[in-house]
Amino acid sequence: MVSSLADPGSMSGGDSSGKKEIIPEKALIMSGYGINSEMETQEALLRAGMRSDIVHINDLIAGATRLSEYRLLVFPGGFSYGDDTGAGNAFANRVRNNLWENVCEFLDGDNLVLGICNGFQILANLGIVPAFGRTPAREIALMPNRKGVLECRFVTLKPAAENLWTRGISHLYCPVSHGEGNFSCTDETLQKLKSKKMVAFTYCRDDLGAANGEFPYNPNGSLADIAGITSEDGKVLGMMPHPERAMEFVNLYDWPLRKEQLVRAGKPLPKESVNMQLFSNIVDYFRF
């Protein structure tokens, strides 16, 4: 099954209402058993100016849809196959056993890949991140949270490197919802990630100071407070928090307080949250 948003003619061309021009490139948002964030991801991309199709993995395997027709591949959040064999592992195996050649061809092109939460776990299991030397290899793991429970809470992130994903972002403020988000790797891999500026986002305090592994600022115990990394070529981003689940100002956990502060300061109320900049950066990559 392919779910597609029709071309929203009222949004084309841009206007004074702030609606975005729709670019011709399209995204493929992977779906499957247990994935649950397809529609939010689709809406966030559309608001940023990019149409997308939600495609079940079975349709890709059957050849009903071709990955080569798209420019952005998204593995959204959820609990694919119930995470029964480890978070994202079963879905990654289906990709590896049935679609690997197509995915490798996609990665070789001028395309982007985004994995959010369960999607990050899938990318890690496939070795698409960090992919040193553009060679997929499983070099990181997203282990069970340090406290041993599912964490659902808002967290603050800050960029750790300047790249196409983080451009213009001072911070993100969005929810996490995972039981296995504890980023782990060897000391050697960590040093490579840092030296090659592949750490995209880190968990931080409300004032953007380092979390230093302290709960709840670092919600899962991730090594070096890592919340997201890129591939070495920068075209793939995997991150645990969910920017697509807080795309509007009123989606933010503490929006009533923020609203009151802005009103008292005589400042306008934003419609979108800061998290939309990530999706705007994706669209800008293809636009420019």
Backbone as CSV, one residue per row, in Angstrom:
resi,resn,N_x,N_y,N_z,CA_x,CA_y,CA_z,C_x,C_y,C_z
1,MET,0.847,-1.193,0.000,0.000,0.000,0.000,0.877,1.235,0.000
2,VAL,0.544,2.182,-0.881,1.243,3.453,-0.939,0.258,4.549,-0.580
3,SER,0.597,5.343,0.415,-0.230,6.480,0.806,0.488,7.745,0.408
4,SER,-0.152,8.554,-0.443,0.498,9.758,-0.951,-0.369,10.971,-0.688
5,LEU,0.271,12.081,-0.335,-0.445,13.340,-0.227,-0.543,13.948,-1.607
6,ALA,-1.745,14.319,-2.004,-1.935,14.950,-3.303,-1.182,16.271,-3.362
7,ASP,-0.849,16.689,-4.578,-0.146,17.958,-4.749,-1.015,19.082,-4.203
8,PRO,-0.591,19.722,-3.109,-1.409,20.759,-2.489,-1.277,22.072,-3.225
9,GLY,-2.110,22.266,-4.230,-1.978,23.432,-5.084,-2.018,24.734,-4.326
10,SER,-2.762,24.783,-3.223,-2.857,26.026,-2.471,-1.556,26.387,-1.798
11,MET,-0.609,25.421,-1.736,0.665,25.706,-1.090,1.749,26.039,-2.101
12,SER,1.497,25.829,-3.368,2.533,26.028,-4.371,2.827,27.506,-4.558
13,GLY,4.107,27.795,-4.771,4.521,29.147,-5.097,4.818,30.023,-3.910
14,GLY,4.346,29.664,-2.736,4.590,30.491,-1.560,3.691,31.716,-1.567
15,ASP,3.313,32.207,-0.395,2.502,33.402,-0.305,2.705,34.048,1.053
16,SER,1.960,35.137,1.305,2.155,35.906,2.524,1.759,35.145,3.776
17,SER,1.046,34.050,3.622,0.645,33.273,4.796,1.756,32.377,5.301
18,GLY,2.889,32.358,4.596,4.018,31.563,5.042,4.032,30.145,4.496
19,LYS,3.087,29.816,3.614,3.064,28.479,3.039,4.264,28.288,2.123
20,LYS,4.799,27.096,2.125,6.047,26.840,1.432,5.825,26.371,-0.005
21,GLU,6.747,26.752,-0.865,6.724,26.258,-2.237,7.073,24.768,-2.230
22,ILE,6.337,23.992,-2.989,6.561,22.551,-3.045,7.580,22.225,-4.120
23,ILE,8.668,21.587,-3.744,9.691,21.197,-4.707,9.274,19.913,-5.416
24,PRO,9.803,19.626,-6.605,9.393,18.427,-7.343,9.916,17.120,-6.756
25,GLU,11.036,17.160,-6.035,11.585,15.944,-5.451,10.630,15.382,-4.405
26,LYS,10.639,14.065,-4.260,9.729,13.436,-3.307,10.487,12.529,-2.345
27,ALA,9.854,12.294,-1.215,10.417,11.405,-0.191,9.633,10.102,-0.153
28,LEU,10.333,9.042,0.161,9.698,7.754,0.436,9.809,7.503,1.931
29,ILE,8.667,7.399,2.587,8.630,7.132,4.022,8.282,5.671,4.224
30,MET,9.201,4.927,4.783,9.018,3.491,4.959,7.940,3.205,5.999
31,SER,7.126,2.208,5.713,6.126,1.752,6.663,6.250,0.236,6.806
32,GLY,5.611,-0.276,7.814,5.652,-1.721,8.056,5.064,-2.019,9.415
33,TYR,5.057,-3.281,9.785,4.435,-3.701,11.026,5.114,-3.043,12.228
34,GLY,4.343,-2.255,12.971,4.849,-1.618,14.173,5.369,-0.214,13.989
35,ILE,5.614,0.231,12.748,5.999,1.623,12.512,4.781,2.498,12.802
36,ASN,4.968,3.632,13.479,3.794,4.411,13.872,3.932,5.922,13.711
37,SER,4.974,6.388,13.056,5.154,7.841,12.932,5.185,8.294,11.473
38,GLU,4.584,7.494,10.589,4.623,7.841,9.168,3.909,9.158,8.866
39,MET,2.701,9.306,9.421,1.881,10.461,9.060,2.451,11.769,9.596
40,GLU,2.992,11.730,10.804,3.621,12.942,11.345,4.813,13.353,10.498
41,THR,5.610,12.372,10.086,6.773,12.657,9.257,6.353,13.222,7.910
42,GLN,5.319,12.650,7.335,4.806,13.131,6.053,4.319,14.571,6.158
43,GLU,3.603,14.885,7.235,3.082,16.236,7.422,4.213,17.235,7.638
44,ALA,5.225,16.869,8.419,6.349,17.779,8.654,7.071,18.097,7.348
45,LEU,7.290,17.094,6.526,7.956,17.315,5.243,7.104,18.179,4.325
46,LEU,5.798,17.927,4.302,4.912,18.724,3.455,4.930,20.186,3.871
47,ARG,4.886,20.437,5.168,4.926,21.817,5.654,6.237,22.501,5.287
48,ALA,7.300,21.706,5.200,8.601,22.265,4.821,8.716,22.454,3.315
49,GLY,7.838,21.780,2.540,7.845,21.969,1.097,8.168,20.731,0.283
50,MET,7.986,19.545,0.855,8.329,18.320,0.134,7.210,17.294,0.250
51,ARG,6.734,16.807,-0.882,5.730,15.756,-0.879,6.389,14.407,-0.609
52,SER,5.585,13.453,-0.211,6.135,12.136,0.094,5.076,11.063,-0.089
53,ASP,5.539,9.841,-0.222,4.674,8.665,-0.240,5.028,7.794,0.954
54,ILE,4.019,7.289,1.619,4.220,6.292,2.671,4.105,4.927,2.011
55,VAL,5.177,4.159,2.046,5.249,2.902,1.300,5.549,1.748,2.256
56,HIS,4.711,0.737,2.223,4.957,-0.452,3.041,6.152,-1.215,2.487
57,ILE,6.968,-1.736,3.369,8.163,-2.452,2.933,7.827,-3.606,1.994
58,ASN,6.661,-4.236,2.176,6.270,-5.339,1.292,6.087,-4.875,-0.142
59,ASP,5.604,-3.633,-0.342,5.431,-3.112,-1.694,6.769,-2.839,-2.361
60,LEU,7.755,-2.419,-1.579,9.094,-2.243,-2.140,9.696,-3.587,-2.533
61,ILE,9.543,-4.553,-1.674,10.085,-5.884,-1.948,9.414,-6.494,-3.178
62,ALA,8.110,-6.269,-3.311,7.367,-6.823,-4.449,7.611,-6.060,-5.741
63,GLY,8.242,-4.914,-5.657,8.519,-4.120,-6.849,7.381,-3.210,-7.261
64,ALA,6.368,-3.081,-6.413,5.243,-2.197,-6.730,5.656,-0.736,-6.674
65,THR,6.671,-0.433,-5.907,7.237,0.915,-5.805,8.746,0.807,-5.935
66,ARG,9.347,1.781,-6.613,10.794,1.755,-6.825,11.463,2.888,-6.056
67,LEU,12.467,2.533,-5.286,13.199,3.513,-4.489,13.871,4.551,-5.374
68,SER,14.254,4.174,-6.569,14.972,5.072,-7.478,14.134,6.276,-7.905
69,GLU,12.831,6.260,-7.642,11.959,7.360,-8.028,11.952,8.480,-6.979
70,TYR,12.709,8.304,-5.894,12.681,9.250,-4.782,14.073,9.799,-4.512
71,ARG,14.109,10.911,-3.738,15.381,11.540,-3.398,15.684,11.477,-1.906
72,LEU,14.655,11.264,-1.089,14.826,11.160,0.357,14.173,9.874,0.837
73,LEU,14.905,9.102,1.610,14.384,7.874,2.203,14.314,8.084,3.709
74,VAL,13.135,7.855,4.284,12.951,8.060,5.716,12.515,6.752,6.370
75,PHE,13.236,6.378,7.416,12.812,5.292,8.301,12.255,5.956,9.555
76,PRO,10.926,6.008,9.706,10.332,6.733,10.834,10.316,5.912,12.113
77,GLY,9.792,6.537,13.155,9.783,5.897,14.462,8.667,4.878,14.631
78,GLY,8.771,4.141,15.704,7.794,3.111,16.028,8.467,1.961,16.753
79,PHE,7.882,0.797,16.620,8.433,-0.404,17.239,8.282,-1.538,16.229
80,SER,9.095,-1.486,15.178,8.937,-2.419,14.064,9.049,-3.865,14.522
81,TYR,8.066,-4.643,14.094,7.974,-6.058,14.464,8.033,-6.252,15.985
82,GLY,7.517,-5.250,16.699,7.472,-5.319,18.155,8.832,-5.286,18.814
83,ASP,9.889,-5.022,18.036,11.265,-5.043,18.564,11.562,-6.376,19.250
84,ASP,10.877,-7.444,18.801,10.986,-8.731,19.481,12.375,-9.348,19.393
85,THR,13.108,-9.026,18.329,14.471,-9.566,18.190,15.516,-8.474,18.387
86,GLY,15.125,-7.416,19.088,16.003,-6.273,19.273,15.468,-5.102,18.469
87,ALA,15.599,-3.897,19.005,15.010,-2.715,18.382,15.523,-2.517,16.957
88,GLY,14.600,-2.526,15.990,14.936,-2.280,14.595,15.622,-3.422,13.890
89,ASN,15.891,-4.518,14.579,16.697,-5.585,13.993,15.956,-6.361,12.912
90,ALA,14.707,-6.738,13.173,13.953,-7.518,12.195,13.705,-6.705,10.924
91,PHE,13.366,-5.434,11.087,13.138,-4.588,9.914,14.432,-4.435,9.119
92,ALA,15.545,-4.251,9.821,16.837,-4.137,9.140,17.151,-5.404,8.362
93,ASN,16.851,-6.556,8.929,17.104,-7.814,8.224,16.256,-7.940,6.974
94,ARG,15.011,-7.466,7.019,14.160,-7.513,5.827,14.746,-6.626,4.733
95,VAL,15.266,-5.457,5.128,15.901,-4.574,4.153,17.161,-5.236,3.591
96,ARG,17.995,-5.767,4.469,19.260,-6.363,4.045,19.032,-7.574,3.133
97,ASN,18.045,-8.377,3.432,17.821,-9.611,2.684,17.042,-9.417,1.393
98,ASN,16.362,-8.279,1.263,15.486,-8.107,0.099,15.723,-6.833,-0.708
99,LEU,16.299,-5.804,-0.089,16.389,-4.502,-0.749,17.789,-3.907,-0.729
100,TRP,18.762,-4.686,-0.307,20.077,-4.122,-0.040,20.719,-3.497,-1.281
101,GLU,20.607,-4.147,-2.420,21.198,-3.608,-3.643,20.553,-2.267,-3.999
102,ASN,19.236,-2.186,-3.858,18.536,-0.933,-4.162,18.941,0.178,-3.198
103,VAL,19.088,-0.172,-1.920,19.471,0.823,-0.931,20.893,1.323,-1.200
104,CYS,21.793,0.428,-1.526,23.178,0.828,-1.814,23.245,1.745,-3.032
105,GLU,22.458,1.444,-4.056,22.407,2.313,-5.232,21.861,3.687,-4.854
106,PHE,20.871,3.712,-3.983,20.296,4.970,-3.523,21.339,5.786,-2.765
107,LEU,22.092,5.132,-1.899,23.124,5.813,-1.125,24.233,6.362,-2.012
108,ASP,24.488,5.722,-3.130,25.531,6.181,-4.047,25.104,7.426,-4.816
109,GLY,23.804,7.687,-4.890,23.308,8.850,-5.607,23.304,10.092,-4.737
110,ASP,22.879,11.189,-5.329,22.799,12.459,-4.596,21.475,12.508,-3.838
111,ASN,21.351,11.632,-2.866,20.120,11.471,-2.110,20.407,11.558,-0.611
112,LEU,19.357,11.663,0.181,19.483,11.733,1.633,18.683,10.620,2.292
113,VAL,19.127,10.240,3.495,18.438,9.230,4.293,18.300,9.758,5.713
114,LEU,17.099,9.621,6.270,16.834,10.053,7.637,16.213,8.900,8.412
115,GLY,16.764,8.626,9.586,16.192,7.614,10.465,15.914,8.222,11.825
116,ILE,14.656,8.136,12.274,14.250,8.727,13.547,13.841,7.621,14.508
117,CYS,14.446,7.585,15.686,14.126,6.630,16.750,14.283,5.195,16.241
118,ASN,13.194,4.474,16.034,13.304,3.119,15.497,14.034,3.127,14.159
119,GLY,13.863,4.222,13.417,14.582,4.366,12.160,16.083,4.453,12.366
120,PHE,16.516,5.138,13.425,17.934,5.197,13.772,18.436,3.803,14.133
121,GLN,17.641,3.065,14.876,18.014,1.704,15.244,18.152,0.821,14.001
122,ILE,17.274,1.013,13.031,17.360,0.264,11.773,18.642,0.625,11.036
123,LEU,18.939,1.922,10.933,20.160,2.363,10.251,21.407,1.815,10.933
124,ALA,21.398,1.814,12.269,22.551,1.299,13.011,22.738,-0.189,12.751
125,ASN,21.640,-0.937,12.746,21.726,-2.370,12.499,22.186,-2.679,11.081
126,LEU,21.834,-1.814,10.142,22.271,-1.995,8.759,23.707,-1.522,8.539
127,GLY,24.237,-0.738,9.484,25.583,-0.195,9.322,25.637,1.002,8.391
128,ILE,24.466,1.599,8.090,24.429,2.764,7.210,24.970,3.999,7.918
129,VAL,24.896,4.010,9.225,25.634,4.974,10.043,26.447,4.162,11.037
130,PRO,27.701,4.552,11.309,28.391,5.712,10.745,28.962,5.514,9.337
131,ALA,29.141,4.278,8.904,29.604,4.000,7.538,30.891,4.740,7.201
132,PHE,31.913,4.515,8.019,33.216,5.119,7.749,33.717,4.666,6.379
133,GLY,34.212,5.625,5.611,34.684,5.281,4.275,33.569,4.837,3.356
134,ARG,32.329,5.205,3.692,31.130,4.862,2.919,30.906,3.361,2.854
135,THR,31.493,2.636,3.798,31.330,1.187,3.846,30.400,0.810,4.986
136,PRO,29.208,0.299,4.691,28.288,-0.085,5.770,28.894,-1.165,6.658
137,ALA,28.852,-0.938,7.946,29.345,-1.913,8.924,28.719,-1.571,10.261
138,ARG,28.361,-2.575,11.024,27.690,-2.339,12.301,28.734,-1.976,13.355
139,GLU,28.881,-0.673,13.602,29.925,-0.181,14.498,29.387,0.569,15.703
140,ILE,28.074,0.721,15.778,27.458,1.356,16.946,26.270,0.505,17.391
141,ALA,25.785,0.768,18.589,24.596,0.069,19.088,23.754,1.038,19.893
142,LEU,22.466,0.815,19.872,21.535,1.573,20.704,20.993,0.608,21.736
143,MET,21.592,0.663,22.912,21.355,-0.300,23.976,20.139,0.095,24.816
144,PRO,19.660,-0.815,25.673,18.563,-0.459,26.580,18.905,0.761,27.423
145,ASN,17.898,1.588,27.671,18.089,2.785,28.478,18.695,2.435,29.839
146,ARG,19.508,3.322,30.341,20.227,3.065,31.589,19.282,2.717,32.739
147,LYS,18.129,3.360,32.794,17.174,3.085,33.867,16.325,1.848,33.599
148,GLY,16.444,1.266,32.428,15.746,0.021,32.136,14.268,0.153,31.863
149,VAL,13.802,1.372,31.553,12.387,1.597,31.274,12.242,2.448,30.019
150,LEU,11.058,2.399,29.434,10.741,3.255,28.303,10.716,4.704,28.768
151,GLU,11.394,5.570,28.041,11.422,6.993,28.385,10.573,7.780,27.391
152,CYS,9.556,8.464,27.896,8.726,9.369,27.099,8.772,10.730,27.765
153,ARG,9.534,11.631,27.225,9.691,12.966,27.815,10.277,13.906,26.767
154,PHE,10.131,15.206,27.007,10.764,16.188,26.138,12.225,16.352,26.536
155,VAL,13.070,16.533,25.529,14.492,16.765,25.759,14.946,17.933,24.895
156,THR,16.039,18.537,25.296,16.651,19.606,24.515,17.912,19.072,23.851
157,LEU,18.079,19.398,22.583,19.256,18.987,21.818,19.965,20.221,21.292
158,LYS,21.263,20.105,21.113,21.993,21.163,20.434,22.892,20.548,19.375
159,PRO,23.120,21.260,18.271,23.993,20.745,17.229,25.417,20.596,17.745
160,ALA,26.072,19.535,17.314,27.468,19.311,17.682,28.402,19.564,16.510
161,ALA,27.821,19.786,15.329,28.621,20.045,14.140,27.775,20.826,13.145
162,GLU,28.431,21.558,12.279,27.750,22.295,11.214,27.667,21.394,9.992
163,ASN,26.453,21.081,9.574,26.267,20.272,8.374,24.927,20.600,7.750
164,LEU,24.562,19.898,6.697,23.328,20.223,5.988,22.096,20.038,6.860
165,TRP,22.159,19.146,7.846,21.025,18.870,8.715,20.857,19.912,9.816
166,THR,21.959,20.451,10.313,21.917,21.319,11.497,21.962,22.806,11.174
167,ARG,22.080,23.155,9.900,22.235,24.555,9.514,21.097,25.411,10.078
168,GLY,21.454,26.499,10.737,20.480,27.444,11.255,19.764,26.999,12.518
169,ILE,20.192,25.900,13.108,19.545,25.376,14.308,20.385,25.725,15.539
170,SER,19.785,26.423,16.480,20.467,26.690,17.744,20.198,25.565,18.734
171,HIS,18.985,25.004,18.663,18.611,23.882,19.526,17.319,23.263,18.993
172,LEU,17.023,22.086,19.419,15.743,21.432,19.179,15.140,21.096,20.533
173,TYR,13.825,21.063,20.579,13.126,20.717,21.820,11.991,19.782,21.429
174,CYS,12.198,18.489,21.647,11.251,17.518,21.124,11.228,16.257,21.992
175,PRO,10.226,15.402,21.808,10.088,14.236,22.674,10.976,13.070,22.279
176,VAL,11.283,12.259,23.267,11.833,10.929,23.029,10.776,9.920,23.453
177,SER,10.816,8.765,22.833,9.888,7.693,23.194,10.549,6.376,22.802
178,HIS,11.417,5.890,23.679,12.152,4.678,23.345,12.602,3.939,24.606
179,GLY,12.818,2.666,24.431,13.356,1.839,25.508,14.798,1.464,25.265
180,GLU,15.260,1.647,24.005,16.634,1.290,23.636,17.242,2.434,22.839
181,GLY,17.689,3.458,23.551,18.287,4.609,22.885,19.653,4.969,23.410
182,ASN,20.207,4.097,24.225,21.493,4.334,24.870,22.621,4.126,23.862
183,PHE,23.093,5.220,23.269,24.116,5.152,22.222,25.422,4.612,22.791
184,SER,25.936,3.563,22.149,27.166,2.919,22.622,28.074,2.591,21.452
185,CYS,29.363,2.685,21.684,30.357,2.298,20.683,31.708,2.192,21.376
186,THR,32.711,1.723,20.658,34.050,1.627,21.219,34.681,3.011,21.317
187,ASP,35.725,3.122,22.117,36.435,4.387,22.233,37.002,4.816,20.874
188,GLU,37.481,3.843,20.106,38.037,4.158,18.790,36.971,4.752,17.871
189,THR,35.782,4.144,17.876,34.703,4.654,17.033,34.276,6.037,17.491
190,LEU,34.200,6.251,18.803,33.816,7.556,19.325,34.794,8.629,18.878
191,GLN,36.078,8.337,18.937,37.062,9.321,18.511,36.950,9.622,17.027
192,LYS,36.631,8.614,16.230,36.415,8.840,14.798,35.210,9.746,14.571
193,LEU,34.134,9.465,15.287,32.927,10.277,15.140,33.208,11.736,15.471
194,LYS,33.962,11.951,16.531,34.260,13.320,16.943,35.233,13.998,15.978
195,SER,36.281,13.306,15.593,37.301,13.922,14.738,36.764,14.232,13.343
196,LYS,35.830,13.406,12.875,35.243,13.611,11.548,33.970,14.450,11.606
197,LYS,33.649,14.974,12.802,32.486,15.838,13.008,31.192,15.165,12.547
198,MET,31.037,13.917,12.949,29.859,13.143,12.563,28.797,13.091,13.655
199,VAL,29.106,13.615,14.835,28.076,13.747,15.864,27.226,14.949,15.483
200,ALA,25.945,14.723,15.195,25.075,15.797,14.725,24.412,16.534,15.877
201,PHE,23.847,15.781,16.838,23.142,16.381,17.966,23.544,15.698,19.265
202,THR,23.595,16.492,20.323,23.812,15.937,21.662,22.686,16.407,22.582
203,TYR,22.387,15.579,23.580,21.446,15.988,24.621,22.097,17.074,25.459
204,CYS,21.300,18.038,25.910,21.848,19.113,26.718,20.818,19.595,27.735
205,ARG,21.248,20.497,28.585,20.348,21.094,29.580,19.505,22.184,28.922
206,ASP,18.556,22.679,29.670,17.666,23.703,29.127,18.423,24.950,28.687
207,ASP,19.538,25.244,29.378,20.335,26.417,29.019,21.397,26.092,27.973
208,LEU,21.308,24.914,27.379,22.202,24.399,26.337,23.569,23.984,26.878
209,GLY,23.705,23.960,28.193,24.919,23.414,28.781,24.947,21.902,28.623
210,ALA,26.114,21.322,28.703,26.266,19.880,28.493,25.461,19.090,29.522
211,ALA,24.820,18.018,29.062,24.071,17.150,29.966,25.002,16.331,30.850
212,ASN,26.201,16.018,30.319,27.190,15.233,31.060,26.616,13.919,31.588
213,GLY,25.736,13.326,30.794,25.180,12.026,31.148,24.120,12.057,32.225
214,GLU,23.760,13.243,32.712,22.826,13.354,33.837,21.382,13.221,33.380
215,PHE,20.645,12.370,34.051,19.215,12.204,33.811,18.468,13.363,34.482
216,PRO,17.413,13.931,33.884,16.732,13.510,32.658,17.226,14.205,31.400
217,TYR,18.246,15.088,31.517,18.716,15.809,30.330,19.229,14.835,29.280
218,ASN,19.992,13.852,29.722,20.343,12.703,28.889,19.400,11.591,29.339
219,PRO,18.383,11.267,28.546,17.313,10.394,29.036,17.634,8.915,29.063
220,ASN,18.727,8.521,28.426,18.980,7.088,28.270,20.383,6.635,28.644
221,GLY,21.259,7.572,28.966,22.635,7.220,29.311,23.582,7.186,28.143
222,SER,23.193,7.761,27.008,24.024,7.716,25.802,25.444,8.209,26.050
223,LEU,26.383,7.494,25.489,27.794,7.857,25.540,27.980,9.257,24.958
224,ALA,28.702,10.100,25.696,29.024,11.461,25.248,27.764,12.270,24.931
225,ASP,26.642,11.890,25.533,25.362,12.591,25.339,24.897,12.583,23.891
226,ILE,25.323,11.602,23.114,25.012,11.586,21.686,23.541,11.259,21.448
227,ALA,22.883,12.141,20.688,21.468,11.955,20.335,21.290,11.652,18.858
228,GLY,22.296,11.959,18.043,22.198,11.705,16.613,23.546,11.821,15.945
229,ILE,23.764,11.005,14.924,25.013,11.046,14.169,24.705,10.992,12.676
230,THR,25.698,11.362,11.880,25.584,11.249,10.429,26.530,10.164,9.928
231,SER,26.350,9.798,8.681,27.342,8.974,8.003,28.554,9.845,7.697
232,GLU,29.653,9.217,7.315,30.860,10.005,7.063,30.672,10.971,5.899
233,ASP,29.884,10.586,4.891,29.659,11.490,3.763,28.591,12.536,4.061
234,GLY,27.958,12.449,5.248,27.011,13.465,5.676,25.612,13.341,5.113
235,LYS,25.353,12.352,4.261,24.057,12.254,3.593,23.025,11.457,4.376
236,VAL,23.448,10.823,5.471,22.546,10.023,6.292,22.558,10.569,7.715
237,LEU,21.381,10.754,8.277,21.259,11.195,9.670,20.395,10.199,10.424
238,GLY,20.911,9.735,11.562,20.130,8.929,12.482,20.031,9.655,13.802
239,MET,18.814,9.772,14.357,18.633,10.469,15.632,17.527,9.794,16.423
240,MET,17.649,9.806,17.757,16.654,9.169,18.607,15.431,10.045,18.873
241,PRO,15.557,11.336,19.193,14.369,12.146,19.472,13.492,12.338,18.232
242,HIS,12.255,12.763,18.468,11.226,12.870,17.433,10.883,14.322,17.119
243,PRO,11.583,14.992,16.225,11.199,16.370,15.874,9.841,16.438,15.184
244,GLU,9.456,15.372,14.487,8.181,15.367,13.763,6.976,15.315,14.700
245,ARG,7.180,14.942,15.949,6.074,14.866,16.898,5.849,16.178,17.644
246,ALA,6.622,17.190,17.324,6.435,18.514,17.936,6.773,19.561,16.893
247,MET,5.983,19.594,15.832,6.276,20.510,14.734,5.626,21.877,14.928
248,GLU,4.619,21.958,15.793,3.949,23.224,16.063,4.338,23.753,17.442
249,PHE,4.249,25.055,17.592,4.551,25.680,18.874,3.691,25.079,19.983
250,VAL,2.416,24.838,19.701,1.508,24.319,20.730,1.705,22.819,20.975
251,ASN,2.603,22.172,20.217,2.955,20.785,20.505,3.971,20.682,21.641
252,LEU,4.640,21.790,21.937,5.693,21.753,22.939,5.099,21.523,24.322
253,TYR,5.814,20.769,25.106,5.316,20.360,26.420,4.954,21.548,27.301
254,ASP,5.766,22.602,27.222,5.557,23.753,28.103,5.075,24.987,27.347
255,TRP,4.311,24.774,26.270,3.916,25.913,25.449,3.085,26.952,26.204
256,PRO,2.228,26.594,27.176,1.494,27.663,27.883,2.428,28.648,28.598
257,LEU,3.482,28.116,29.218,4.458,28.983,29.872,5.188,29.830,28.849
258,ARG,5.626,29.212,27.755,6.340,29.956,26.725,5.449,31.051,26.128
259,LYS,4.171,30.716,25.921,3.223,31.701,25.393,3.119,32.904,26.327
260,GLU,2.963,32.646,27.616,2.821,33.736,28.577,4.072,34.607,28.611
261,GLN,5.224,33.985,28.530,6.471,34.738,28.544,6.581,35.645,27.314
262,LEU,6.179,35.122,26.159,6.241,35.907,24.928,5.229,37.047,24.951
263,VAL,4.031,36.744,25.438,3.002,37.785,25.522,3.460,38.918,26.425
264,ARG,4.004,38.602,27.588,4.446,39.630,28.531,5.623,40.433,27.993
265,ALA,6.399,39.799,27.106,7.534,40.497,26.513,7.130,41.258,25.249
266,GLY,5.848,41.160,24.874,5.367,41.852,23.689,5.873,41.261,22.393
267,LYS,6.194,39.982,22.403,6.717,39.319,21.210,5.627,38.469,20.555
268,PRO,5.707,38.294,19.236,4.683,37.503,18.541,4.796,36.020,18.889
269,LEU,3.680,35.334,18.803,3.680,33.900,19.068,4.009,33.148,17.789
270,PRO,4.987,32.261,17.814,5.313,31.496,16.616,4.249,30.440,16.337
271,LYS,4.109,30.069,15.088,3.195,28.987,14.728,3.943,27.658,14.768
272,GLU,5.117,27.639,14.144,5.917,26.412,14.107,6.878,26.370,15.280
273,SER,7.283,25.167,15.637,8.311,25.004,16.655,9.690,25.087,16.001
274,VAL,10.714,25.183,16.823,12.085,25.235,16.304,12.450,23.950,15.570
275,ASN,11.714,22.871,15.831,12.049,21.578,15.238,11.838,21.541,13.732
276,MET,11.003,22.441,13.208,10.732,22.430,11.769,11.949,22.822,10.947
277,GLN,12.940,23.466,11.581,14.128,23.858,10.823,14.852,22.646,10.259
278,LEU,14.806,21.528,10.966,15.458,20.316,10.464,14.852,19.907,9.131
279,PHE,13.536,19.934,9.033,12.864,19.528,7.797,13.043,20.576,6.703
280,SER,13.096,21.843,7.089,13.383,22.891,6.115,14.777,22.722,5.525
281,ASN,15.732,22.294,6.348,17.090,22.069,5.854,17.124,20.948,4.828
282,ILE,16.327,19.912,5.050,16.259,18.827,4.073,15.757,19.334,2.738
283,VAL,14.672,20.092,2.774,14.085,20.627,1.545,15.053,21.587,0.862
284,ASP,15.735,22.413,1.651,16.687,23.359,1.079,17.836,22.646,0.365
285,TYR,18.213,21.482,0.858,19.287,20.722,0.195,18.908,20.423,-1.250
286,PHE,17.673,20.054,-1.480,17.227,19.727,-2.832,16.850,20.965,-3.633
287,ARG,16.473,22.024,-2.931,16.086,23.251,-3.632,17.287,23.985,-4.164
288,PHE,18.395,23.975,-3.398,19.571,24.759,-3.800,20.745,23.872,-4.184
